[in-house]
Amino acid sequence: MTADGFALFGTAIGSCGIAWGANGIVGTQLPEGTDARTRARLVSRFPDAPESFPPPRIQDAIDDIAALLRGDVVDLLDVPLDMDGVADFDVRVYDETRAIPPGKTLSYGDVSARLGLPGAAQAVGQALGRNPFVIIVPCHRVLAADGKMHGFSAGGGIATKRRMLVIEGAIDDEPTLF
């Protein structure tokens, strides 16, 4: 996928990134520890895109993402995503996942059942592992059947997923021992 531009922006969890094209957002990036590493990740995904100031509709999305990550209840359903080139199954998974409101979670099995494909929990997990729109497609709100957080391929891994769920009020700030 190509992008017209990308930008880094500050959030409560660190500098995130966003890339856009004529038809909407083509990718987002969670913090990679430093601005340089986050920028490098975006450049590797969108090598021809210049770092630039986002157009107004993308700035609106940035503002909403930053608000969500500081604990405001923000619905990102209207943020325009360019899913050109995304597999049909993944689009269905992303659409269903986007419907999970802040502060709520579902299991991979719940998502597969809502798609009318009970037993496809592993395929849902694989699609979410390919999610190019982290935060906007809130894959962090999808948990294992036992309610635990197993594997999170985005920057920071499970710790980032946990932090985002705590910010949204979906889970307590207290880590569990079991």
N, C-alpha and C positions, 0 to 999 in steps of 0.2 A: 504494500500500500504506500502511496506517496502522500506527502504533506506539503502544504504551502508554507508552513511555518511552525515553530514551536516556541514555548516559553516555560521558564521555571516560575514558581510562585510559592510564597511562604504559607505554611499552615501550622496548626498546633502540633503536628507530628513531624514537621520538618519540611524541607523544600520538595514539592511535588512538581511534576511536569505535565505538559499538555501539548498535543500536536493537532493541527487542524488542516482541513482542506475546504474546497468549495462547498461540499455537501455536509459539513459538520466536523465533529471531532473524530479523528482517526486513531487516536491513542492517548492514554494517560500513563503516568508513571508515579509510583510511590517513591518516597525518599530512599536513596541508596547510601545514606550516611553522610555524604558531602555533596555540595552543589556540583562539584566537578564530576563525581561519579554518576549523579542523576543526569546531568547534561550528557555525559558520555553514553549512557544507556539510551537516551533519546536519539542521539546522533547515530548510534548503531542501528536503531530501528528505522530511522528516517534520515538517511545520509545526505539527501539532497535538499532537505528543508533548512532554511536559515532560522537562526534564533531571532525573533522579532517581537514587536508589540502585538498582542492579540487584538483582532477586530472586536467590536462591541459585543456581539452575541457570544463570543468565546470568553470575553472578560466577564460577562454575566455568569457564565458557567463556572469560571474560576472563583468568583465571589461566592457562589452557592456552595461549591466544594469546600472552600475555606470556612464558611459558616457551619456546614455540617461537621467538619472536623474540629470545631471548637465547641460543639455540643448543641448547636441550634437544630431544631427539627426542620429539616429542609428536604423537600421532595425533588429529586433530580430526573423525574420521568420525562420532562419536556426538554431536557438537554439534547440537542441534535447530535446523533451519532451517524457516522458514515460507515455502514456495515458492508460496503461493496467488497467482495472477495471473501467475506466471512461465510463459512459453511452454513447451510440451511439449519441443520440441527443446532449448531452453536447459537445462531440468531434466536431460535426458539428458547433455548436455555437462558440466554441473556435477557430476552424480553420477560420471561417468567421471573428471573432473579431481580430485575429492576422493579418488579411489583412488590417486593418485600419492603415494608416500610422501616424507617429508622427505628431502632429499639426492639426490633423483632428478628427472629431467626427461623430458618427452616432447615431440615436435613436434606442431604442429597436425594434421599428416597422420596421426601415430600415433593421436591422439585420435579423428579421424574414422574411421580404420580400425577401431578398437576399438568404435565405434558401429555398425559394419557399413555405413558410408557412405564408402568410399574416394573421394577426390576432393572431399570436403566440407570441406577444411582452411580455406578462407576463411570458410565459414559458422561453423565452430568458433571461429575468431578473432573474428568479429562477436559471437557469443554471449558469449565471454569478455570482450569489450569492454563488454558490458552487465552484467557480473557484479556484483550488489549485495552479495555476501558475500566480498569480498576477504579473503585470508588463510585463511578457513575453506574456501572454494573456491579452492584455490591456483593461480590463473591465472598467477602468477609462475613456476610450474614448467613452463609450456608455452612452447616456443621455436619459432623458425622452422626450416624444414627444414635450413638450413645451420648450425643450432646457435646462431645469433646471436639477440640480443634486438632485435627490431624493434617499435617502438611499445609503450607501456604507458600506458594512459590514466589509471591511478591517480595520486594525488599523488606528485610527485617523479619521475614518468616512469621511464625506463630505469634511472636511478641507484638508485631505490628497489628495482626488480626485481632488479638486480644485487646490491644490499646484502642483500636477503632470501635470495638464492641462496647468497651467500658465508656468511652466518650458518648456513644449513642444511647447508653443506658440499657443495653441488651443483656449485659452480664454485670455482676458485682466486681468491684475493684479488688476484692480479696482473692488471691490465688487459692485454688483447692489443692489439697494434698493427694487426693485420690481421683 
